[in-house]
Amino acid sequence: MKDMQAHLEKLRVEAEECELISKLATNPTKKELFAKLAAHHRALAAEVEKAMGEPGPG
């Protein structure tokens, strides 16, 4: 279970980092790419939370 918790935290951090990069990007293509990556990481985190039986943040 600790492995899953660590993986969940890693996904959340990566989602936040991708969102930040997306917001800072000046290239529209990169902005869109990192926004999609952030959404993907959040979806993966939600799946891990579901598998662990944990409620999502907020």
mmCIF file of the N, C-alpha and C atoms, coordinates in Angstrom:
data_MODEL
# 
_entry.id   MODEL 
# 
loop_
_atom_site.group_PDB 
_atom_site.id 
_atom_site.type_symbol 
_atom_site.label_atom_id 
_atom_site.label_alt_id 
_atom_site.label_comp_id 
_atom_site.label_asym_id 
_atom_site.label_entity_id 
_atom_site.label_seq_id 
_atom_site.pdbx_PDB_ins_code 
_atom_site.Cartn_x 
_atom_site.Cartn_y 
_atom_site.Cartn_z 
_atom_site.occupancy 
_atom_site.B_iso_or_equiv 
_atom_site.pdbx_formal_charge 
_atom_site.auth_seq_id 
_atom_site.auth_comp_id 
_atom_site.auth_asym_id 
_atom_site.auth_atom_id 
_atom_site.pdbx_PDB_model_num 
ATOM 1   N N  . MET A 1 1  ? 0.817   -1.188 0.000   1.00 0.00 ? 1  MET A N  1 
ATOM 2   C CA . MET A 1 1  ? 0.000   0.000  0.000   1.00 0.00 ? 1  MET A CA 1 
ATOM 3   C C  . MET A 1 1  ? 0.870   1.265  0.000   1.00 0.00 ? 1  MET A C  1 
ATOM 4   N N  . LYS A 1 2  ? 2.034   1.200  0.642   1.00 0.00 ? 2  LYS A N  1 
ATOM 5   C CA . LYS A 1 2  ? 2.933   2.353  0.655   1.00 0.00 ? 2  LYS A CA 1 
ATOM 6   C C  . LYS A 1 2  ? 3.417   2.675  -0.756  1.00 0.00 ? 2  LYS A C  1 
ATOM 7   N N  . ASP A 1 3  ? 3.626   1.625  -1.561  1.00 0.00 ? 3  ASP A N  1 
ATOM 8   C CA . ASP A 1 3  ? 4.052   1.842  -2.942  1.00 0.00 ? 3  ASP A CA 1 
ATOM 9   C C  . ASP A 1 3  ? 2.990   2.595  -3.724  1.00 0.00 ? 3  ASP A C  1 
ATOM 10  N N  . MET A 1 4  ? 1.744   2.223  -3.520  1.00 0.00 ? 4  MET A N  1 
ATOM 11  C CA . MET A 1 4  ? 0.654   2.892  -4.226  1.00 0.00 ? 4  MET A CA 1 
ATOM 12  C C  . MET A 1 4  ? 0.533   4.341  -3.763  1.00 0.00 ? 4  MET A C  1 
ATOM 13  N N  . GLN A 1 5  ? 0.695   4.579  -2.477  1.00 0.00 ? 5  GLN A N  1 
ATOM 14  C CA . GLN A 1 5  ? 0.623   5.941  -1.949  1.00 0.00 ? 5  GLN A CA 1 
ATOM 15  C C  . GLN A 1 5  ? 1.746   6.798  -2.528  1.00 0.00 ? 5  GLN A C  1 
ATOM 16  N N  . ALA A 1 6  ? 2.935   6.231  -2.621  1.00 0.00 ? 6  ALA A N  1 
ATOM 17  C CA . ALA A 1 6  ? 4.071   6.948  -3.200  1.00 0.00 ? 6  ALA A CA 1 
ATOM 18  C C  . ALA A 1 6  ? 3.817   7.247  -4.677  1.00 0.00 ? 6  ALA A C  1 
ATOM 19  N N  . HIS A 1 7  ? 3.266   6.284  -5.389  1.00 0.00 ? 7  HIS A N  1 
ATOM 20  C CA . HIS A 1 7  ? 2.966   6.477  -6.809  1.00 0.00 ? 7  HIS A CA 1 
ATOM 21  C C  . HIS A 1 7  ? 1.889   7.553  -6.980  1.00 0.00 ? 7  HIS A C  1 
ATOM 22  N N  . LEU A 1 8  ? 0.894   7.526  -6.122  1.00 0.00 ? 8  LEU A N  1 
ATOM 23  C CA . LEU A 1 8  ? -0.165  8.530  -6.161  1.00 0.00 ? 8  LEU A CA 1 
ATOM 24  C C  . LEU A 1 8  ? 0.409   9.930  -5.952  1.00 0.00 ? 8  LEU A C  1 
ATOM 25  N N  . GLU A 1 9  ? 1.267   10.075 -4.975  1.00 0.00 ? 9  GLU A N  1 
ATOM 26  C CA . GLU A 1 9  ? 1.874   11.377 -4.711  1.00 0.00 ? 9  GLU A CA 1 
ATOM 27  C C  . GLU A 1 9  ? 2.724   11.829 -5.893  1.00 0.00 ? 9  GLU A C  1 
ATOM 28  N N  . LYS A 1 10 ? 3.450   10.905 -6.503  1.00 0.00 ? 10 LYS A N  1 
ATOM 29  C CA . LYS A 1 10 ? 4.274   11.238 -7.667  1.00 0.00 ? 10 LYS A CA 1 
ATOM 30  C C  . LYS A 1 10 ? 3.400   11.725 -8.822  1.00 0.00 ? 10 LYS A C  1 
ATOM 31  N N  . LEU A 1 11 ? 2.277   11.071 -9.044  1.00 0.00 ? 11 LEU A N  1 
ATOM 32  C CA . LEU A 1 11 ? 1.366   11.492 -10.110 1.00 0.00 ? 11 LEU A CA 1 
ATOM 33  C C  . LEU A 1 11 ? 0.815   12.890 -9.845  1.00 0.00 ? 11 LEU A C  1 
ATOM 34  N N  . ARG A 1 12 ? 0.474   13.155 -8.596  1.00 0.00 ? 12 ARG A N  1 
ATOM 35  C CA . ARG A 1 12 ? -0.051  14.479 -8.251  1.00 0.00 ? 12 ARG A CA 1 
ATOM 36  C C  . ARG A 1 12 ? 0.995   15.565 -8.480  1.00 0.00 ? 12 ARG A C  1 
ATOM 37  N N  . VAL A 1 13 ? 2.229   15.290 -8.088  1.00 0.00 ? 13 VAL A N  1 
ATOM 38  C CA . VAL A 1 13 ? 3.308   16.262 -8.273  1.00 0.00 ? 13 VAL A CA 1 
ATOM 39  C C  . VAL A 1 13 ? 3.559   16.487 -9.759  1.00 0.00 ? 13 VAL A C  1 
ATOM 40  N N  . GLU A 1 14 ? 3.587   15.428 -10.531 1.00 0.00 ? 14 GLU A N  1 
ATOM 41  C CA . GLU A 1 14 ? 3.815   15.558 -11.972 1.00 0.00 ? 14 GLU A CA 1 
ATOM 42  C C  . GLU A 1 14 ? 2.691   16.342 -12.638 1.00 0.00 ? 14 GLU A C  1 
ATOM 43  N N  . ALA A 1 15 ? 1.452   16.133 -12.194 1.00 0.00 ? 15 ALA A N  1 
ATOM 44  C CA . ALA A 1 15 ? 0.324   16.889 -12.742 1.00 0.00 ? 15 ALA A CA 1 
ATOM 45  C C  . ALA A 1 15 ? 0.495   18.374 -12.458 1.00 0.00 ? 15 ALA A C  1 
ATOM 46  N N  . GLU A 1 16 ? 0.898   18.713 -11.247 1.00 0.00 ? 16 GLU A N  1 
ATOM 47  C CA . GLU A 1 16 ? 1.109   20.118 -10.884 1.00 0.00 ? 16 GLU A CA 1 
ATOM 48  C C  . GLU A 1 16 ? 2.243   20.729 -11.697 1.00 0.00 ? 16 GLU A C  1 
ATOM 49  N N  . GLU A 1 17 ? 3.319   19.975 -11.887 1.00 0.00 ? 17 GLU A N  1 
ATOM 50  C CA . GLU A 1 17 ? 4.454   20.477 -12.663 1.00 0.00 ? 17 GLU A CA 1 
ATOM 51  C C  . GLU A 1 17 ? 4.065   20.706 -14.120 1.00 0.00 ? 17 GLU A C  1 
ATOM 52  N N  . CYS A 1 18 ? 3.307   19.773 -14.685 1.00 0.00 ? 18 CYS A N  1 
ATOM 53  C CA . CYS A 1 18 ? 2.865   19.927 -16.075 1.00 0.00 ? 18 CYS A CA 1 
ATOM 54  C C  . CYS A 1 18 ? 1.945   21.129 -16.216 1.00 0.00 ? 18 CYS A C  1 
ATOM 55  N N  . GLU A 1 19 ? 1.069   21.331 -15.250 1.00 0.00 ? 19 GLU A N  1 
ATOM 56  C CA . GLU A 1 19 ? 0.172   22.483 -15.293 1.00 0.00 ? 19 GLU A CA 1 
ATOM 57  C C  . GLU A 1 19 ? 0.962   23.792 -15.230 1.00 0.00 ? 19 GLU A C  1 
ATOM 58  N N  . LEU A 1 20 ? 1.964   23.833 -14.357 1.00 0.00 ? 20 LEU A N  1 
ATOM 59  C CA . LEU A 1 20 ? 2.794   25.028 -14.253 1.00 0.00 ? 20 LEU A CA 1 
ATOM 60  C C  . LEU A 1 20 ? 3.530   25.299 -15.565 1.00 0.00 ? 20 LEU A C  1 
ATOM 61  N N  . ILE A 1 21 ? 4.115   24.278 -16.144 1.00 0.00 ? 21 ILE A N  1 
ATOM 62  C CA . ILE A 1 21 ? 4.820   24.439 -17.418 1.00 0.00 ? 21 ILE A CA 1 
ATOM 63  C C  . ILE A 1 21 ? 3.853   24.926 -18.486 1.00 0.00 ? 21 ILE A C  1 
ATOM 64  N N  . SER A 1 22 ? 2.640   24.364 -18.493 1.00 0.00 ? 22 SER A N  1 
ATOM 65  C CA . SER A 1 22 ? 1.636   24.781 -19.464 1.00 0.00 ? 22 SER A CA 1 
ATOM 66  C C  . SER A 1 22 ? 1.314   26.264 -19.316 1.00 0.00 ? 22 SER A C  1 
ATOM 67  N N  . LYS A 1 23 ? 1.180   26.714 -18.083 1.00 0.00 ? 23 LYS A N  1 
ATOM 68  C CA . LYS A 1 23 ? 0.857   28.121 -17.843 1.00 0.00 ? 23 LYS A CA 1 
ATOM 69  C C  . LYS A 1 23 ? 2.002   29.056 -18.238 1.00 0.00 ? 23 LYS A C  1 
ATOM 70  N N  . LEU A 1 24 ? 3.228   28.586 -18.100 1.00 0.00 ? 24 LEU A N  1 
ATOM 71  C CA . LEU A 1 24 ? 4.387   29.414 -18.398 1.00 0.00 ? 24 LEU A CA 1 
ATOM 72  C C  . LEU A 1 24 ? 4.826   29.347 -19.864 1.00 0.00 ? 24 LEU A C  1 
ATOM 73  N N  . ALA A 1 25 ? 4.368   28.338 -20.572 1.00 0.00 ? 25 ALA A N  1 
ATOM 74  C CA . ALA A 1 25 ? 4.803   28.145 -21.965 1.00 0.00 ? 25 ALA A CA 1 
ATOM 75  C C  . ALA A 1 25 ? 4.305   29.283 -22.848 1.00 0.00 ? 25 ALA A C  1 
ATOM 76  N N  . THR A 1 26 ? 5.168   29.715 -23.758 1.00 0.00 ? 26 THR A N  1 
ATOM 77  C CA . THR A 1 26 ? 4.771   30.743 -24.723 1.00 0.00 ? 26 THR A CA 1 
ATOM 78  C C  . THR A 1 26 ? 4.381   30.121 -26.059 1.00 0.00 ? 26 THR A C  1 
ATOM 79  N N  . ASN A 1 27 ? 4.869   28.938 -26.318 1.00 0.00 ? 27 ASN A N  1 
ATOM 80  C CA . ASN A 1 27 ? 4.536   28.213 -27.538 1.00 0.00 ? 27 ASN A CA 1 
ATOM 81  C C  . ASN A 1 27 ? 3.169   27.548 -27.349 1.00 0.00 ? 27 ASN A C  1 
ATOM 82  N N  . PRO A 1 28 ? 2.176   27.881 -28.194 1.00 0.00 ? 28 PRO A N  1 
ATOM 83  C CA . PRO A 1 28 ? 0.835   27.313 -28.031 1.00 0.00 ? 28 PRO A CA 1 
ATOM 84  C C  . PRO A 1 28 ? 0.795   25.784 -28.088 1.00 0.00 ? 28 PRO A C  1 
ATOM 85  N N  . THR A 1 29 ? 1.642   25.198 -28.905 1.00 0.00 ? 29 THR A N  1 
ATOM 86  C CA . THR A 1 29 ? 1.677   23.741 -29.017 1.00 0.00 ? 29 THR A CA 1 
ATOM 87  C C  . THR A 1 29 ? 2.145   23.118 -27.706 1.00 0.00 ? 29 THR A C  1 
ATOM 88  N N  . LYS A 1 30 ? 3.196   23.673 -27.136 1.00 0.00 ? 30 LYS A N  1 
ATOM 89  C CA . LYS A 1 30 ? 3.716   23.153 -25.864 1.00 0.00 ? 30 LYS A CA 1 
ATOM 90  C C  . LYS A 1 30 ? 2.733   23.416 -24.732 1.00 0.00 ? 30 LYS A C  1 
ATOM 91  N N  . LYS A 1 31 ? 2.084   24.570 -24.763 1.00 0.00 ? 31 LYS A N  1 
ATOM 92  C CA . LYS A 1 31 ? 1.085   24.914 -23.750 1.00 0.00 ? 31 LYS A CA 1 
ATOM 93  C C  . LYS A 1 31 ? -0.020  23.852 -23.740 1.00 0.00 ? 31 LYS A C  1 
ATOM 94  N N  . GLU A 1 32 ? -0.518  23.514 -24.925 1.00 0.00 ? 32 GLU A N  1 
ATOM 95  C CA . GLU A 1 32 ? -1.575  22.518 -25.051 1.00 0.00 ? 32 GLU A CA 1 
ATOM 96  C C  . GLU A 1 32 ? -1.088  21.127 -24.638 1.00 0.00 ? 32 GLU A C  1 
ATOM 97  N N  . LEU A 1 33 ? 0.112   20.772 -25.058 1.00 0.00 ? 33 LEU A N  1 
ATOM 98  C CA . LEU A 1 33 ? 0.674   19.466 -24.723 1.00 0.00 ? 33 LEU A CA 1 
ATOM 99  C C  . LEU A 1 33 ? 0.782   19.279 -23.212 1.00 0.00 ? 33 LEU A C  1 
ATOM 100 N N  . PHE A 1 34 ? 1.341   20.262 -22.527 1.00 0.00 ? 34 PHE A N  1 
ATOM 101 C CA . PHE A 1 34 ? 1.512   20.127 -21.086 1.00 0.00 ? 34 PHE A CA 1 
ATOM 102 C C  . PHE A 1 34 ? 0.184   20.191 -20.334 1.00 0.00 ? 34 PHE A C  1 
ATOM 103 N N  . ALA A 1 35 ? -0.784  20.901 -20.870 1.00 0.00 ? 35 ALA A N  1 
ATOM 104 C CA . ALA A 1 35 ? -2.120  20.898 -20.264 1.00 0.00 ? 35 ALA A CA 1 
ATOM 105 C C  . ALA A 1 35 ? -2.735  19.503 -20.370 1.00 0.00 ? 35 ALA A C  1 
ATOM 106 N N  . LYS A 1 36 ? -2.541  18.861 -21.528 1.00 0.00 ? 36 LYS A N  1 
ATOM 107 C CA . LYS A 1 36 ? -3.048  17.496 -21.709 1.00 0.00 ? 36 LYS A CA 1 
ATOM 108 C C  . LYS A 1 36 ? -2.323  16.516 -20.792 1.00 0.00 ? 36 LYS A C  1 
ATOM 109 N N  . LEU A 1 37 ? -1.027  16.692 -20.651 1.00 0.00 ? 37 LEU A N  1 
ATOM 110 C CA . LEU A 1 37 ? -0.261  15.822 -19.761 1.00 0.00 ? 37 LEU A CA 1 
ATOM 111 C C  . LEU A 1 37 ? -0.726  15.984 -18.310 1.00 0.00 ? 37 LEU A C  1 
ATOM 112 N N  . ALA A 1 38 ? -1.008  17.214 -17.898 1.00 0.00 ? 38 ALA A N  1 
ATOM 113 C CA . ALA A 1 38 ? -1.507  17.454 -16.547 1.00 0.00 ? 38 ALA A CA 1 
ATOM 114 C C  . ALA A 1 38 ? -2.838  16.741 -16.339 1.00 0.00 ? 38 ALA A C  1 
ATOM 115 N N  . ALA A 1 39 ? -3.726  16.860 -17.314 1.00 0.00 ? 39 ALA A N  1 
ATOM 116 C CA . ALA A 1 39 ? -5.027  16.200 -17.213 1.00 0.00 ? 39 ALA A CA 1 
ATOM 117 C C  . ALA A 1 39 ? -4.867  14.681 -17.167 1.00 0.00 ? 39 ALA A C  1 
ATOM 118 N N  . HIS A 1 40 ? -3.933  14.172 -17.947 1.00 0.00 ? 40 HIS A N  1 
ATOM 119 C CA . HIS A 1 40 ? -3.691  12.726 -17.975 1.00 0.00 ? 40 HIS A CA 1 
ATOM 120 C C  . HIS A 1 40 ? -3.162  12.234 -16.622 1.00 0.00 ? 40 HIS A C  1 
ATOM 121 N N  . HIS A 1 41 ? -2.224  12.969 -16.058 1.00 0.00 ? 41 HIS A N  1 
ATOM 122 C CA . HIS A 1 41 ? -1.683  12.582 -14.751 1.00 0.00 ? 41 HIS A CA 1 
ATOM 123 C C  . HIS A 1 41 ? -2.767  12.642 -13.670 1.00 0.00 ? 41 HIS A C  1 
ATOM 124 N N  . ARG A 1 42 ? -3.642  13.629 -13.761 1.00 0.00 ? 42 ARG A N  1 
ATOM 125 C CA . ARG A 1 42 ? -4.743  13.713 -12.787 1.00 0.00 ? 42 ARG A CA 1 
ATOM 126 C C  . ARG A 1 42 ? -5.698  12.530 -12.934 1.00 0.00 ? 42 ARG A C  1 
ATOM 127 N N  . ALA A 1 43 ? -5.954  12.135 -14.178 1.00 0.00 ? 43 ALA A N  1 
ATOM 128 C CA . ALA A 1 43 ? -6.827  10.974 -14.410 1.00 0.00 ? 43 ALA A CA 1 
ATOM 129 C C  . ALA A 1 43 ? -6.182  9.704  -13.850 1.00 0.00 ? 43 ALA A C  1 
ATOM 130 N N  . LEU A 1 44 ? -4.887  9.555  -14.055 1.00 0.00 ? 44 LEU A N  1 
ATOM 131 C CA . LEU A 1 44 ? -4.185  8.398  -13.508 1.00 0.00 ? 44 LEU A CA 1 
ATOM 132 C C  . LEU A 1 44 ? -4.227  8.403  -11.984 1.00 0.00 ? 44 LEU A C  1 
ATOM 133 N N  . ALA A 1 45 ? -4.038  9.584  -11.392 1.00 0.00 ? 45 ALA A N  1 
ATOM 134 C CA . ALA A 1 45 ? -4.102  9.699  -9.933  1.00 0.00 ? 45 ALA A CA 1 
ATOM 135 C C  . ALA A 1 45 ? -5.490  9.317  -9.428  1.00 0.00 ? 45 ALA A C  1 
ATOM 136 N N  . ALA A 1 46 ? -6.515  9.723  -10.142 1.00 0.00 ? 46 ALA A N  1 
ATOM 137 C CA . ALA A 1 46 ? -7.888  9.377  -9.751  1.00 0.00 ? 46 ALA A CA 1 
ATOM 138 C C  . ALA A 1 46 ? -8.100  7.871  -9.800  1.00 0.00 ? 46 ALA A C  1 
ATOM 139 N N  . GLU A 1 47 ? -7.523  7.216  -10.789 1.00 0.00 ? 47 GLU A N  1 
ATOM 140 C CA . GLU A 1 47 ? -7.642  5.757  -10.887 1.00 0.00 ? 47 GLU A CA 1 
ATOM 141 C C  . GLU A 1 47 ? -6.922  5.067  -9.733  1.00 0.00 ? 47 GLU A C  1 
ATOM 142 N N  . VAL A 1 48 ? -5.761  5.572  -9.367  1.00 0.00 ? 48 VAL A N  1 
ATOM 143 C CA . VAL A 1 48 ? -5.027  4.995  -8.239  1.00 0.00 ? 48 VAL A CA 1 
ATOM 144 C C  . VAL A 1 48 ? -5.821  5.204  -6.950  1.00 0.00 ? 48 VAL A C  1 
ATOM 145 N N  . GLU A 1 49 ? -6.376  6.411  -6.779  1.00 0.00 ? 49 GLU A N  1 
ATOM 146 C CA . GLU A 1 49 ? -7.205  6.691  -5.600  1.00 0.00 ? 49 GLU A CA 1 
ATOM 147 C C  . GLU A 1 49 ? -8.392  5.724  -5.534  1.00 0.00 ? 49 GLU A C  1 
ATOM 148 N N  . LYS A 1 50 ? -9.009  5.504  -6.673  1.00 0.00 ? 50 LYS A N  1 
ATOM 149 C CA . LYS A 1 50 ? -10.150 4.599  -6.751  1.00 0.00 ? 50 LYS A CA 1 
ATOM 150 C C  . LYS A 1 50 ? -9.741  3.179  -6.346  1.00 0.00 ? 50 LYS A C  1 
ATOM 151 N N  . ALA A 1 51 ? -8.592  2.759  -6.843  1.00 0.00 ? 51 ALA A N  1 
ATOM 152 C CA . ALA A 1 51 ? -8.100  1.412  -6.522  1.00 0.00 ? 51 ALA A CA 1 
ATOM 153 C C  . ALA A 1 51 ? -7.769  1.274  -5.041  1.00 0.00 ? 51 ALA A C  1 
ATOM 154 N N  . MET A 1 52 ? -7.321  2.389  -4.448  1.00 0.00 ? 52 MET A N  1 
ATOM 155 C CA . MET A 1 52 ? -6.973  2.378  -3.032  1.00 0.00 ? 52 MET A CA 1 
ATOM 156 C C  . MET A 1 52 ? -8.198  2.617  -2.143  1.00 0.00 ? 52 MET A C  1 
ATOM 157 N N  . GLY A 1 53 ? -9.300  3.030  -2.752  1.00 0.00 ? 53 GLY A N  1 
ATOM 158 C CA . GLY A 1 53 ? -10.492 3.316  -1.981  1.00 0.00 ? 53 GLY A CA 1 
ATOM 159 C C  . GLY A 1 53 ? -10.421 4.618  -1.212  1.00 0.00 ? 53 GLY A C  1 
ATOM 160 N N  . GLU A 1 54 ? -9.620  5.566  -1.725  1.00 0.00 ? 54 GLU A N  1 
ATOM 161 C CA . GLU A 1 54 ? -9.456  6.870  -1.076  1.00 0.00 ? 54 GLU A CA 1 
ATOM 162 C C  . GLU A 1 54 ? -10.282 7.924  -1.812  1.00 0.00 ? 54 GLU A C  1 
ATOM 163 N N  . PRO A 1 55 ? -10.826 8.876  -1.064  1.00 0.00 ? 55 PRO A N  1 
ATOM 164 C CA . PRO A 1 55 ? -11.475 10.008 -1.726  1.00 0.00 ? 55 PRO A CA 1 
ATOM 165 C C  . PRO A 1 55 ? -10.423 10.919 -2.340  1.00 0.00 ? 55 PRO A C  1 
ATOM 166 N N  . GLY A 1 56 ? -10.783 11.627 -3.388  1.00 0.00 ? 56 GLY A N  1 
ATOM 167 C CA . GLY A 1 56 ? -9.857  12.535 -4.035  1.00 0.00 ? 56 GLY A CA 1 
ATOM 168 C C  . GLY A 1 56 ? -9.607  13.769 -3.200  1.00 0.00 ? 56 GLY A C  1 
ATOM 169 N N  . PRO A 1 57 ? -8.575  14.553 -3.558  1.00 0.00 ? 57 PRO A N  1 
ATOM 170 C CA . PRO A 1 57 ? -8.290  15.780 -2.809  1.00 0.00 ? 57 PRO A CA 1 
ATOM 171 C C  . PRO A 1 57 ? -9.385  16.819 -3.058  1.00 0.00 ? 57 PRO A C  1 
ATOM 172 N N  . GLY A 1 58 ? -9.738  17.557 -2.033  1.00 0.00 ? 58 GLY A N  1 
ATOM 173 C CA . GLY A 1 58 ? -10.750 18.622 -2.160  1.00 0.00 ? 58 GLY A CA 1 
ATOM 174 C C  . GLY A 1 58 ? -12.081 18.055 -2.393  1.00 0.00 ? 58 GLY A C  1 
# 
